[in-house]
Amino acid sequence: MQISRRAKKKLETGLIYLVLIVVTTVIIFPLYWTFVTAFKEPRDAFTFPPKYLPYLQFKPTLYAWRDVGLLPSTGERGTHSPEQILGTLWNSILIALGSTVVSVILGSLAAYALVQFRFRRWSNKNIAFFILSQRMLPPIVLVIPYFILYSRLGLLDSVPGMIIAHTVASLPFVVWIMKSFFSGIPKELVDSARIDGCSYFGAFLKIIIPLSLPGLAATSVFTTIFSWNELLFAITLTFSKARTFPALIAGLTHGSAALWWDISAMLLVAMVPVFLFTLLFQRYIVSGLTLGAIK
């Protein structure tokens, strides 16, 4: 009986490891394929069966990096100039950071109000659900209204216009995430600060914000990643001046065929800021998500 139990336990452990290996492979393989394709020539990118192993099945090359303009080319000019690439990267950074700062500030204040106060005309639950319902709306529905409104306000192809669009899209997420963090902070702390002479806003700055730093960091990371990767508004509300890096990548086609080697090289560049930003705030993200799960 004892042997069968041990065998059963080993079998369960083996199955768990097998499932973990399969899931990990499914998650990591697209990243590996992108990395490998970025160092292929066109003839190697379209072969069947595909070539997976560099040096064994194909010789790695910097053809795509030169072709797209990321590295100096000895022949014809690349698909994009270094100025275009740096310009779109700078636009993406400004839009991502700008929308993150604005949405986190406004969303945190709204979440604090929903936790701290009780509204009479509309209940807090109805207000919170209305805010969440804005996230349920498909973004494609807003494209035409945004385009018409922006064309009349002169916000088309502008960085402030993109910051506003991304802020509106991110606010429901920020409000709901921060509301869960603020709800876990005892209200007695705010009441004590009020007795000591603090205003509600002062208690928010001195009590609530320091205790919610992990949640703010995690929310900021997710909001920044959303803005960095956003494509729909980028290809409909921008043309050249405020063009973002994802929109530049989406334009890498030749006729009806996608230039997969060029796209892969650009995707690797697009991953670097997100990877560094996540690595920088990794400790806060883990603690923030864990704190939210416990609450």
Backbone as numpy.savetxt, mean C-alpha at the origin, in Angstrom:
# Nx Ny Nz CAx CAy CAz Cx Cy Cz
-0.61 -48.36 21.51 -1.45 -47.15 21.51 -0.58 -45.89 21.51
0.50 -45.95 22.28 1.41 -44.81 22.37 2.12 -44.57 21.04
2.47 -45.68 20.36 3.14 -45.55 19.06 2.21 -44.93 18.04
0.97 -45.32 18.02 0.00 -44.77 17.06 -0.22 -43.29 17.31
-0.23 -42.89 18.56 -0.39 -41.47 18.86 0.81 -40.67 18.37
2.00 -41.22 18.57 3.20 -40.54 18.07 3.19 -40.46 16.55
2.79 -41.55 15.91 2.72 -41.54 14.44 1.69 -40.53 13.95
0.56 -40.46 14.65 -0.48 -39.50 14.28 0.01 -38.07 14.44
0.75 -37.83 15.53 1.28 -36.49 15.77 2.31 -36.10 14.71
3.17 -37.07 14.34 4.15 -36.79 13.30 3.48 -36.54 11.96
2.41 -37.29 11.68 1.68 -37.09 10.44 1.03 -35.71 10.39
0.43 -35.30 11.49 -0.18 -33.97 11.56 0.87 -32.88 11.39
2.01 -33.07 12.05 3.09 -32.08 11.91 3.60 -32.01 10.47
3.75 -33.18 9.85 4.19 -33.20 8.46 3.21 -32.53 7.52
1.90 -32.76 7.75 0.89 -32.12 6.91 0.90 -30.60 7.09
1.10 -30.16 8.33 1.15 -28.71 8.59 2.33 -28.09 7.85
3.49 -28.74 7.93 4.67 -28.21 7.23 4.46 -28.24 5.72
3.80 -29.28 5.22 3.53 -29.37 3.79 2.64 -28.23 3.33
1.59 -27.96 4.09 0.69 -26.85 3.75 1.43 -25.53 3.79
2.27 -25.33 4.82 3.04 -24.09 4.94 4.00 -23.92 3.77
4.63 -25.01 3.34 5.56 -24.94 2.21 4.81 -24.57 0.93
3.64 -25.19 0.72 2.86 -24.90 -0.49 2.40 -23.44 -0.49
1.87 -22.96 0.64 1.39 -21.58 0.73 2.54 -20.60 0.54
3.67 -20.87 1.17 4.84 -19.99 1.04 5.33 -19.94 -0.41
5.32 -21.10 -1.07 5.74 -21.14 -2.47 4.80 -20.33 -3.35
3.51 -20.45 -3.12 2.53 -19.70 -3.91 2.72 -18.20 -3.71
3.05 -17.79 -2.49 3.22 -16.37 -2.19 4.53 -15.83 -2.77
5.60 -16.59 -2.63 6.92 -16.10 -3.02 7.19 -16.25 -4.51
6.56 -17.23 -5.17 6.89 -17.48 -6.57 6.68 -16.27 -7.48
5.57 -15.49 -7.35 5.45 -14.30 -8.22 6.60 -13.32 -8.05
7.10 -13.17 -6.82 8.24 -12.28 -6.60 9.49 -12.84 -7.27
9.68 -14.15 -7.13 10.84 -14.78 -7.78 10.74 -14.66 -9.29
9.55 -14.89 -9.85 9.37 -14.82 -11.30 9.61 -13.41 -11.82
9.15 -12.41 -11.06 9.40 -11.02 -11.44 10.89 -10.73 -11.44
11.59 -11.19 -10.40 13.03 -10.96 -10.30 13.77 -11.63 -11.46
13.41 -12.86 -11.77 14.08 -13.59 -12.84 13.80 -12.95 -14.20
12.55 -12.57 -14.44 12.19 -11.99 -15.73 12.88 -10.66 -15.97
13.17 -9.92 -14.89 13.83 -8.63 -15.04 15.23 -8.75 -15.61
15.80 -9.96 -15.59 17.16 -10.16 -16.10 17.16 -11.07 -17.33
16.04 -11.11 -18.03 15.94 -11.90 -19.25 15.93 -10.99 -20.48
16.30 -11.55 -21.59 16.09 -10.91 -22.87 14.73 -11.33 -23.41
14.19 -10.59 -24.38 12.84 -10.93 -24.89 12.70 -12.38 -25.33
13.72 -12.92 -25.97 13.60 -14.31 -26.47 13.51 -15.31 -25.31
14.08 -14.97 -24.17 14.00 -15.87 -23.02 12.70 -15.69 -22.25
12.08 -14.52 -22.36 10.84 -14.26 -21.62 9.63 -14.93 -22.25
9.70 -15.25 -23.55 8.54 -15.81 -24.25 8.72 -17.29 -24.60
9.74 -17.95 -24.08 9.95 -19.35 -24.42 8.95 -20.25 -23.70
8.66 -21.39 -24.32 7.82 -22.41 -23.68 8.48 -23.77 -23.91
8.71 -24.52 -22.84 8.38 -24.21 -21.44 9.21 -23.07 -20.89
8.69 -22.38 -19.86 9.40 -21.22 -19.32 10.76 -21.60 -18.74
11.64 -20.62 -18.72 12.98 -20.81 -18.15 12.99 -20.19 -16.75
13.18 -21.05 -15.76 13.08 -20.63 -14.37 14.44 -20.34 -13.72
15.48 -21.05 -14.15 16.75 -21.02 -13.43 17.80 -20.23 -14.21
18.25 -19.11 -13.65 19.33 -18.36 -14.31 20.63 -19.15 -14.29
21.44 -18.91 -15.31 22.74 -19.55 -15.53 22.59 -21.02 -15.96
21.50 -21.67 -15.56 21.29 -23.05 -15.99 20.45 -23.12 -17.26
19.38 -22.31 -17.31 18.48 -22.32 -18.46 18.63 -21.08 -19.35
19.16 -20.01 -18.79 19.39 -18.80 -19.58 20.48 -17.98 -18.92
21.08 -17.10 -19.68 22.14 -16.23 -19.18 21.55 -14.90 -18.76
21.67 -14.52 -17.47 21.12 -13.23 -17.02 21.78 -12.06 -17.75
20.97 -11.03 -17.99 21.46 -9.85 -18.70 20.76 -8.61 -18.17
21.36 -7.47 -18.39 20.77 -6.19 -17.98 20.03 -5.52 -19.14
19.61 -6.31 -20.11 18.93 -5.76 -21.29 17.70 -4.95 -20.90
16.85 -5.51 -20.02 15.61 -4.82 -19.65 15.91 -3.51 -18.93
16.91 -3.49 -18.08 17.24 -2.29 -17.32 17.75 -1.18 -18.24
18.47 -1.55 -19.28 18.91 -0.55 -20.25 17.76 -0.14 -21.17
16.93 -1.12 -21.54 15.84 -0.86 -22.48 14.81 0.09 -21.90
14.57 -0.02 -20.61 13.55 0.82 -19.99 14.09 2.17 -19.55
15.42 2.32 -19.52 16.02 3.59 -19.15 16.54 3.67 -17.74
16.53 2.54 -17.02 17.05 2.55 -15.65 18.56 2.58 -15.61
19.21 2.07 -16.67 20.66 2.09 -16.80 21.04 2.73 -18.13
22.21 3.35 -18.21 22.62 3.95 -19.49 22.67 2.90 -20.59
22.18 3.26 -21.76 22.15 2.35 -22.89 23.22 2.74 -23.90
23.90 1.73 -24.43 24.94 1.99 -25.43 24.35 2.15 -26.83
23.12 1.71 -27.02 22.49 1.79 -28.34 21.44 2.88 -28.38
20.22 2.50 -28.78 19.14 3.46 -28.85 18.70 3.89 -27.46
17.99 5.01 -27.42 17.50 5.53 -26.16 16.45 4.60 -25.57
16.42 4.47 -24.25 15.49 3.58 -23.59 14.05 4.01 -23.74
13.14 3.14 -23.30 11.71 3.44 -23.38 11.37 4.72 -22.64
11.99 4.93 -21.49 11.78 6.15 -20.70 13.13 6.76 -20.38
13.15 8.05 -20.28 14.37 8.74 -19.89 14.53 8.71 -18.37
15.75 8.83 -17.86 15.95 8.87 -16.40 15.15 10.00 -15.74
14.97 11.11 -16.46 14.20 12.22 -15.90 12.74 11.83 -15.70
12.17 11.08 -16.67 10.79 10.62 -16.53 10.64 9.66 -15.35
11.57 8.75 -15.21 11.50 7.78 -14.13 11.62 8.46 -12.77
12.60 9.35 -12.64 12.78 10.07 -11.38 11.59 10.97 -11.09
11.02 11.58 -12.13 9.86 12.45 -11.94 8.65 11.69 -11.43
8.38 10.53 -12.03 7.22 9.74 -11.58 7.46 9.16 -10.18
8.70 8.79 -9.89 9.01 8.31 -8.53 8.79 9.41 -7.50
9.22 10.62 -7.83 9.04 11.74 -6.92 7.56 12.05 -6.73
6.78 11.99 -7.82 5.33 12.20 -7.70 4.69 11.15 -6.80
5.08 9.89 -6.98 4.51 8.83 -6.16 4.85 9.01 -4.69
6.09 9.43 -4.41 6.49 9.66 -3.02 5.70 10.80 -2.40
5.57 11.91 -3.13 4.81 13.06 -2.62 3.36 12.71 -2.37
2.74 12.01 -3.32 1.33 11.65 -3.20 1.12 10.66 -2.07
1.99 9.66 -1.96 1.84 8.64 -0.92 2.02 9.26 0.47
3.08 10.03 0.66 3.32 10.64 1.96 2.28 11.69 2.29
1.91 12.51 1.29 0.91 13.55 1.53 -0.44 12.98 1.91
-0.91 11.99 1.16 -2.21 11.39 1.47 -2.18 10.64 2.79
-1.04 10.04 3.13 -0.92 9.32 4.40 -1.01 10.28 5.57
-0.28 11.38 5.49 -0.29 12.36 6.59 -1.69 12.94 6.78
-2.32 13.36 5.68 -3.63 13.99 5.79 -4.68 13.00 6.27
-4.69 11.80 5.70 -5.71 10.81 6.07 -5.54 10.32 7.49
-4.29 10.15 7.95 -4.07 9.70 9.32 -4.48 10.78 10.32
-4.18 12.03 10.02 -4.57 13.13 10.93 -6.09 13.25 11.00
-6.73 13.36 9.85 -8.19 13.50 9.83 -8.89 12.25 10.36
-8.40 11.08 9.95 -9.02 9.84 10.40 -8.88 9.62 11.90
-7.72 9.97 12.45 -7.52 9.82 13.90 -8.43 10.76 14.68
-8.58 11.99 14.21 -9.48 12.92 14.88 -10.93 12.44 14.82
-11.33 11.91 13.65 -12.70 11.40 13.53 -12.91 10.18 14.42
-11.93 9.29 14.46 -12.04 8.10 15.31 -12.09 8.49 16.79
-11.30 9.48 17.18 -11.30 9.95 18.56 -12.66 10.53 18.94
-13.26 11.28 18.01 -14.59 11.85 18.27 -15.63 10.75 18.41
-15.56 9.71 17.60 -16.54 8.63 17.68 -16.40 7.84 18.98
-15.20 7.77 19.52 -14.98 7.03 20.76 -15.30 7.89 21.99
-14.96 9.16 21.93 -15.03 10.02 23.11 -16.40 10.65 23.31
-17.11 10.94 22.24 -18.37 11.66 22.35 -19.53 10.78 21.92
-20.74 11.17 22.34 -21.97 10.51 21.93 -22.84 11.53 21.20
-23.14 11.25 19.95 -23.91 12.16 19.12 -25.40 11.81 19.21
-26.23 12.82 19.33 -27.66 12.61 19.59 -28.46 12.39 18.32
-28.25 13.23 17.31 -29.09 13.14 16.11 -28.81 11.84 15.35
-27.55 11.52 15.18 -27.17 10.24 14.57 -26.32 9.49 15.58
-26.62 8.23 15.77 -25.84 7.44 16.72 -24.43 7.20 16.19
-23.52 6.96 17.10 -22.14 6.72 16.71 -22.02 5.49 15.80
-22.86 4.48 16.07 -22.81 3.27 15.25 -23.20 3.58 13.81
-24.24 4.42 13.62 -24.67 4.77 12.26 -23.62 5.61 11.54
-22.99 6.51 12.26 -21.94 7.33 11.66 -20.77 6.46 11.24
-20.37 5.54 12.12 -19.25 4.65 11.79 -19.59 3.76 10.59
-20.82 3.28 10.53 -21.21 2.44 9.39 -21.25 3.25 8.10
-21.71 4.50 8.19 -21.72 5.36 6.99 -20.30 5.58 6.47
-19.37 5.80 7.39 -17.97 5.99 6.98 -17.44 4.71 6.33
-17.76 3.56 6.92 -17.30 2.30 6.35 -17.94 2.04 4.98
-19.20 2.45 4.80 -19.89 2.21 3.53 -19.22 2.94 2.36
-18.49 4.01 2.64 -17.77 4.71 1.58 -16.66 3.85 1.00
-16.14 2.94 1.82 -15.09 2.02 1.37 -15.68 0.90 0.51
-16.97 0.62 0.69 -17.62 -0.44 -0.07 -17.89 -0.03 -1.51
-17.88 1.26 -1.78 -18.17 1.76 -3.12 -17.01 1.45 -4.05
-17.25 0.79 -5.19 -16.15 0.50 -6.13 -15.51 1.79 -6.63
-14.19 1.88 -6.61 -13.52 3.11 -7.05 -13.85 3.49 -8.50
-14.14 2.50 -9.35 -14.43 2.80 -10.75 -15.66 3.67 -10.89
-16.57 3.61 -9.90 -17.78 4.42 -9.95 -17.45 5.90 -9.79
-16.36 6.21 -9.09 -16.00 7.59 -8.79 -15.13 8.25 -9.85
-14.66 7.48 -10.82 -13.70 8.02 -11.77 -14.28 9.17 -12.58
-15.46 8.96 -13.19 -16.07 10.01 -14.02 -16.45 11.23 -13.20
-17.12 11.08 -12.03 -17.39 12.28 -11.21 -16.11 13.03 -10.81
-15.07 12.28 -10.44 -13.80 12.92 -10.10 -13.24 13.68 -11.30
-13.30 13.06 -12.47 -12.73 13.69 -13.66 -13.47 15.00 -13.99
-14.79 14.97 -13.92 -15.58 16.18 -14.20 -15.30 17.25 -13.16
-15.31 16.86 -11.89 -15.07 17.84 -10.81 -13.67 18.42 -10.89
-12.69 17.57 -11.12 -11.30 18.04 -11.19 -11.07 18.94 -12.40
-11.73 18.63 -13.52 -11.55 19.46 -14.71 -12.10 20.86 -14.49
-13.16 20.98 -13.70 -13.73 22.30 -13.42 -12.95 23.05 -12.34
-12.33 22.32 -11.44 -11.56 22.96 -10.37 -10.09 23.14 -10.72
-9.68 22.65 -11.87 -8.29 22.77 -12.27 -7.34 21.86 -11.51
-7.84 20.71 -11.06 -7.02 19.78 -10.29 -6.54 18.58 -11.11
-6.92 18.53 -12.38 -6.46 17.43 -13.22 -4.94 17.49 -13.39
-4.32 16.33 -13.38 -2.88 16.21 -13.58 -2.10 17.08 -12.59
-2.52 17.00 -11.31 -1.84 17.75 -10.27 -1.62 16.86 -9.05
-0.52 17.09 -8.35 -0.22 16.32 -7.16 -1.25 16.56 -6.05
-1.66 17.81 -5.77 -2.71 18.01 -4.75 -4.00 17.28 -5.08
-4.38 17.23 -6.36 -5.58 16.51 -6.73 -5.49 15.03 -6.42
-4.32 14.43 -6.70 -4.13 13.02 -6.40 -4.10 12.77 -4.89
-3.52 13.70 -4.13 -3.51 13.55 -2.68 -4.92 13.56 -2.13
-5.77 14.44 -2.66 -7.16 14.51 -2.22 -7.89 13.20 -2.54
-7.72 12.69 -3.76 -8.38 11.45 -4.16 -7.95 10.28 -3.29
-6.67 10.15 -3.03 -6.17 9.05 -2.21 -6.58 9.22 -0.75
-6.65 10.46 -0.29 -7.08 10.71 1.09 -8.52 10.29 1.29
-9.38 10.65 0.35 -10.79 10.27 0.45 -10.95 8.75 0.44
-10.14 8.08 -0.37 -10.22 6.61 -0.45 -9.69 5.94 0.82
-8.73 6.56 1.48 -8.09 5.94 2.65 -8.78 6.27 3.96
-9.55 7.35 4.02 -10.13 7.80 5.28 -10.99 6.74 5.98
-11.90 6.04 5.29 -12.70 5.03 6.00 -11.85 3.97 6.68
-10.81 3.52 5.98 -9.92 2.52 6.56 -9.23 3.07 7.81
-8.72 4.29 7.73 -8.01 4.88 8.88 -8.96 5.06 10.06
-10.17 5.55 9.80 -11.13 5.79 10.89 -11.45 4.50 11.62
-11.73 3.45 10.89 -12.12 2.20 11.53 -10.95 1.54 12.26
-9.78 1.57 11.70 -8.63 0.97 12.38 -8.29 1.74 13.65
-8.22 3.06 13.56 -7.87 3.85 14.73 -8.98 3.83 15.78
-10.21 3.69 15.35 -11.32 3.60 16.30 -11.16 2.37 17.19
-10.70 1.27 16.61 -10.50 0.05 17.41 -9.38 0.24 18.42
-8.33 0.98 18.06 -7.24 1.24 18.99 -7.68 2.19 20.10
-8.36 3.26 19.73 -8.80 4.24 20.72 -9.81 3.64 21.69
-10.62 2.69 21.22 -11.62 2.08 22.09 -10.98 1.27 23.21
-9.77 0.79 22.99 -9.09 -0.01 24.00 -8.37 0.82 25.05
-8.32 2.13 24.88 -7.67 3.00 25.87 -8.71 3.42 26.90
-8.47 3.19 28.17 -9.47 3.55 29.20 -9.85 5.03 29.15
-11.14 5.30 29.19 -11.60 6.68 29.16 -11.22 7.44 30.43
-10.92 6.68 31.48 -10.53 7.34 32.73 -9.26 8.18 32.56
-8.39 7.77 31.62 -7.18 8.55 31.38 -7.52 9.93 30.82
-8.47 9.96 29.91 -8.90 11.25 29.35 -9.61 12.07 30.42
-10.43 11.41 31.23 -11.14 12.13 32.31 -10.15 12.72 33.31
-9.10 11.98 33.62 -8.08 12.51 34.55 -7.37 13.71 33.95
-7.06 13.63 32.65 -6.42 14.77 31.99 -7.36 15.97 31.96
-8.64 15.74 31.79 -9.61 16.85 31.80 -9.67 17.50 33.17
-9.61 16.68 34.22 -9.64 17.23 35.59 -8.40 18.07 35.85
-7.27 17.67 35.26 -6.02 18.42 35.44 -5.95 19.67 34.57
-6.99 19.94 33.80 -7.04 21.18 33.04 -6.83 21.03 31.54
-6.69 19.81 31.06 -6.49 19.58 29.62 -7.82 19.69 28.88
-7.77 20.20 27.68 -8.93 20.14 26.81 -9.02 18.75 26.19
-10.12 18.50 25.47 -10.23 17.20 24.80 -9.13 17.04 23.75
-8.81 18.12 23.07 -7.75 18.05 22.06 -6.39 17.87 22.73
-6.20 18.53 23.88 -4.95 18.36 24.61 -4.78 16.94 25.11
-5.87 16.33 25.60 -5.80 14.94 26.03 -5.52 14.01 24.85
-6.05 14.38 23.68 -5.80 13.60 22.47 -4.32 13.60 22.12
-3.68 14.77 22.23 -2.27 14.88 21.88 -1.36 14.28 22.94
-1.69 14.46 24.21 -0.79 14.07 25.28 -1.04 12.66 25.81
-2.25 12.14 25.65 -2.59 10.84 26.21 -2.84 9.80 25.11
-3.76 10.11 24.21 -4.21 9.13 23.23 -3.13 8.82 22.20
-2.53 9.86 21.64 -1.53 9.65 20.58 -0.32 8.85 21.07
0.29 9.19 22.21 1.45 8.38 22.67 1.10 6.92 22.91
-0.11 6.64 23.39 -0.50 5.26 23.66 -0.88 4.51 22.38
-1.11 5.23 21.29 -1.57 4.60 20.04 -0.51 4.62 18.95
0.73 4.89 19.30 1.78 4.97 18.29 1.91 3.69 17.44
1.84 2.49 18.04 1.89 1.29 17.19 0.76 1.23 16.18
-0.44 1.59 16.61 -1.57 1.60 15.68 -1.42 2.65 14.60
-0.92 3.82 14.97 -0.70 4.86 13.97 0.35 4.43 12.95
1.40 3.77 13.42 2.47 3.31 12.51 1.93 2.26 11.55
1.20 1.28 12.08 0.65 0.23 11.21 -0.32 0.81 10.19
-1.19 1.70 10.64 -2.15 2.32 9.73 -1.44 3.16 8.67
-0.40 3.88 9.07 0.35 4.70 8.11 1.02 3.84 7.04
1.56 2.71 7.46 2.22 1.83 6.49 1.22 1.32 5.46
0.08 0.83 5.91 -0.92 0.29 4.99 -1.47 1.39 4.08
-1.66 2.58 4.61 -2.17 3.69 3.80 -1.14 4.10 2.75
0.12 4.14 3.14 1.18 4.49 2.19 1.30 3.46 1.08
1.21 2.19 1.43 1.30 1.13 0.42 0.12 1.22 -0.55
-1.08 1.48 -0.03 -2.25 1.64 -0.90 -2.03 2.78 -1.89
-1.58 3.92 -1.40 -1.37 5.07 -2.27 -0.26 4.81 -3.28
0.80 4.14 -2.84 1.93 3.87 -3.73 1.53 2.95 -4.88
0.66 1.98 -4.60 0.28 0.99 -5.61 -0.96 1.38 -6.42
-1.64 2.45 -6.04 -2.91 2.80 -6.69 -2.70 3.13 -8.17
-3.58 2.61 -9.01 -3.42 2.77 -10.46 -4.62 3.43 -11.12
-5.84 3.14 -10.65 -7.04 3.61 -11.35 -7.09 5.13 -11.45
-6.95 5.82 -10.32 -6.95 7.28 -10.34 -5.73 7.83 -11.06
-4.62 7.10 -10.96 -3.38 7.58 -11.57 -3.47 7.62 -13.10
-4.19 6.69 -13.71 -4.27 6.66 -15.18 -5.44 7.46 -15.71
-6.35 7.91 -14.82 -7.50 8.68 -15.28 -7.42 10.16 -14.91
-6.73 10.49 -13.83 -6.68 11.88 -13.36 -5.34 12.55 -13.62
-4.37 11.80 -14.17 -3.06 12.39 -14.47 -2.69 12.10 -15.92
-1.82 12.95 -16.46 -1.38 12.78 -17.84 0.15 12.79 -17.94
0.77 13.84 -17.43 2.23 13.93 -17.51 2.85 14.55 -16.26
2.33 15.68 -15.81 2.94 16.39 -14.69 2.87 15.61 -13.39
1.71 15.02 -13.09 1.51 14.29 -11.82 1.47 12.79 -12.04
2.02 12.32 -13.14 2.02 10.89 -13.43 2.79 10.12 -12.37
2.25 9.01 -11.93 2.88 8.22 -10.88 3.63 7.03 -11.47
4.41 6.39 -10.63 5.24 5.27 -11.10 4.41 4.08 -11.58
3.32 3.68 -10.88 2.48 2.60 -11.42 1.90 2.91 -12.79
1.52 4.17 -13.03 1.00 4.53 -14.34 2.08 4.42 -15.41
3.31 4.74 -15.05 4.42 4.61 -15.99 4.66 3.14 -16.34
4.55 2.27 -15.34 4.73 0.84 -15.58 3.61 0.30 -16.45
2.38 0.74 -16.21 1.23 0.25 -16.98 1.34 0.59 -18.45
2.12 1.61 -18.79 2.25 2.00 -20.19 3.33 1.26 -20.95
3.97 0.29 -20.31 5.05 -0.45 -20.97 4.46 -1.56 -21.85
3.98 -1.17 -23.00 3.46 -2.12 -23.97 4.00 -1.77 -25.35
4.00 -2.77 -26.21 4.40 -2.57 -27.61 3.29 -3.15 -28.48
2.46 -2.26 -29.01 1.28 -2.73 -29.72 0.30 -3.31 -28.73
-0.03 -4.58 -28.89 -0.95 -5.25 -27.97 -0.22 -6.16 -26.99
1.10 -6.20 -27.07 1.89 -7.10 -26.21 2.57 -6.32 -25.10
2.59 -6.91 -23.93 3.25 -6.29 -22.78 4.74 -6.62 -22.81
5.54 -5.64 -22.48 6.99 -5.85 -22.41 7.33 -6.37 -21.02
7.18 -7.67 -20.82 7.27 -8.26 -19.49 8.64 -8.05 -18.86
9.70 -8.07 -19.63 11.04 -7.88 -19.07 11.21 -6.47 -18.55
10.70 -5.48 -19.30 10.75 -4.09 -18.84 9.86 -3.88 -17.62
8.65 -4.45 -17.66 7.72 -4.32 -16.54 8.32 -4.92 -15.27
8.97 -6.07 -15.40 9.56 -6.72 -14.23 10.68 -5.87 -13.62
11.50 -5.27 -14.47 12.57 -4.41 -13.97 12.01 -3.20 -13.22
10.96 -2.60 -13.78 10.34 -1.46 -13.12 9.64 -1.87 -11.82
9.05 -3.07 -11.81 8.39 -3.54 -10.60 9.38 -3.73 -9.46
10.57 -4.20 -9.79 11.59 -4.35 -8.75 11.95 -3.01 -8.14
12.03 -1.99 -8.99 12.31 -0.65 -8.48 11.14 -0.16 -7.61
9.91 -0.46 -8.03 8.74 -0.02 -7.27 8.63 -0.72 -5.91
9.20 -1.93 -5.81 9.13 -2.66 -4.54 10.09 -2.10 -3.49
11.16 -1.47 -3.93 12.21 -1.05 -2.99 11.69 -0.07 -1.93
11.01 1.04 -2.29 10.54 1.96 -1.24 9.56 1.30 -0.27
8.66 0.46 -0.78 7.70 -0.21 0.10 8.43 -1.16 1.05
9.42 -1.88 0.52 10.19 -2.80 1.36 10.94 -2.05 2.45
11.59 -0.96 2.09 12.35 -0.19 3.08 11.44 0.44 4.11
10.30 0.97 3.67 9.35 1.61 4.58 8.78 0.59 5.56
8.43 -0.59 5.06 7.91 -1.64 5.92 8.97 -2.14 6.88
10.20 -2.29 6.39 11.30 -2.74 7.25 11.59 -1.74 8.35
11.47 -0.46 8.03 11.74 0.59 9.01 10.72 0.58 10.14
9.45 0.30 9.81 8.38 0.32 10.81 7.91 -1.08 11.18
8.75 -2.07 10.94 8.34 -3.45 11.18 7.94 -3.69 12.63
8.72 -3.15 13.55 8.44 -3.37 14.97 7.09 -2.78 15.36
6.79 -1.59 14.84 5.53 -0.95 15.16 4.35 -1.68 14.50
4.58 -2.19 13.29 3.50 -2.90 12.59 3.11 -4.15 13.35
4.10 -4.94 13.77 3.82 -6.19 14.48 3.12 -5.91 15.81
3.64 -4.95 16.57 3.03 -4.63 17.85 1.64 -4.02 17.67
1.49 -3.22 16.61 0.19 -2.61 16.36 -0.87 -3.62 15.98
-0.53 -4.55 15.08 -1.48 -5.58 14.69 -1.79 -6.52 15.85
-0.79 -6.85 16.64 -1.01 -7.72 17.79 -1.90 -7.04 18.83
-1.66 -5.76 19.05 -2.49 -5.02 20.01 -3.92 -4.97 19.55
-4.11 -4.74 18.23 -5.47 -4.71 17.70 -6.15 -6.06 17.81
-5.40 -7.15 17.63 -5.98 -8.49 17.72 -6.40 -8.79 19.15
-5.56 -8.38 20.12 -5.89 -8.63 21.53 -7.13 -7.87 21.92
-7.24 -6.64 21.43 -8.40 -5.84 21.79 -9.66 -6.40 21.15
